[in-house]
Amino acid sequence: MITTVCSFVVACRQNTETAGDNQSVSAILFSADSLAKNIAILASDEFQGRMPFTEGETKTINYLKAQFAAVGAEPGNGDSYFQDVPMVNISTKAAPTMQVQGPKGSFQLKGYDDYVIWTNKADPAITLDKAELVFAGYGVVAPEYNWNDYAGLDVKGKVVLVLVNDPGYSSGDSTLFKGKTMTYYGRWTYKFEEAARQGAKGCLIVHNTEAASYPFSVVQNNWNGSRLQLDNRGKNVPNCDVIGWVSEPTANKLLSAAGLSMALLDKAKQRGFKSVPLNVYLSTSMQVKATYDKSHNVIAKIPGSTRPDEYVIYSAHWDHLGVGKPDETGDSIYNGAIDNASATAGLIELARAFNNMQPKPERTIVFLAVTAEEQGLWGSAYYALNPVYPLAKTVANINMDGLNAFDKTKDIIVVGSGQSELEDILNEEARKNGRYITVETHPEAGYYYRSDHFNFAKVGVPALYTETGVDVEGKGKEYGEKLADEYREKHYHRPSDEYDPKTWTLAGAIEDLKLMFQVGKRLAAGDQLPQWKQGSEFKAIRDKSLATKQQQ
Ligand SMILES: [Zn+2]
């Protein structure tokens, strides 16, 4: 069925389509025109790059509230469309050097050149005073892989030195962890979290360009910077005093001071490796300035007809980078049209589709537009720690970050392939539409751990994350890959990520939204609970959460 809807933004194109499903589709419409209109507004200069805490935030969240209401979605947080997200901005000023004391004497390391440190703590002054350094391998505790670098180790008050990525990646042994595919245990954020849980005073990661998938210069951008955190005042959240990275040559110096060599790093890849106290002591300090403020997630829902207390959550981050360094044309507004006005507008289209669905979905469908993704996935982290709907009753999360701005693709890319049964459902639904799923080309880079669905995964909720395909209909993969590369190189996180009605078609976006709708519709019907697959690092968390629920 084709319906023609003209809007003021795009030329009339006869591109409104049905949900492409076999049941009660006539009322379900995805409108490329309304999608385009919402992207154009969210990505307009007036919204100032949608930076949290700014006028851009106020405009964005009020616009989303009005749009959700207009398509018939109810407030998702009691009688409000908003969830407060209290945060703190932490700026650090580190002392220029670090004193190292070893058995053979002492020497100095230079901040920025040799190491980069910061803190997640809001205390005004932080010091390391002859804190003992311990080499803790990969700094991993992974029961499902029978691996514990902290076994028998007391690191309270000490600084741990750990390796980036995981033993599977580094050893090239496909039977260790997930082989070349990075697990969450490989991410730097995990290293800091685990060290904090172990009670360590500090955690320093040994940088390696290949294993980190970026050069030390990227790490150096963190030197004396500022970053957002959740406001954890009054909560018992473990944090190390000092976290950061050391360069490889610095790791060599630290090990040499202990009378050891870099060969020790190789041993850490072997099962049964025991962590090594280095008899080396570190001293340095840092000044901290903390500023508290509140941002907001936007939440809307379409209540379920027969299972209203079970939930399927669609998410997309509404925020972007605000106003910043101008590009060569003098443009300083980071509009974030693809990233992520596109998928935020997609949430509104999905809400409309579910509201129009007859019969209504059995389970409740939640639309969560989260804040502060760009600064560290904070809006979704806050939601996951302070869920409006019980996590054990949350069937799945479907996250979208960047919709397709060009033609239809035959494929859609699953990020984090092999994690959960959601990809099997996606696969079945894609085939119904004559499409197919592919896996990401760089599983070692850990993209599954880099957008908002990951915070759902961390608390056990099965989470699906896809990316725009490259097999463009009638034009092929080479063409699609070129478009994807062009976006990454020229527009990603730049002021030129703008909506352009002349070049954007949104035919592909509509096709992908239809697919996301079909997956959500399947999840909303019946009593099935999709599971994490065997070997997923999130399976045990979910099993525990569901078991606890049963006992209540
Ligand atoms: Zn994004």
Residues whose N, C-alpha, C, O or C-beta is under 5 A from the ligand:
A	BS01	ZN	D339 N340 D401
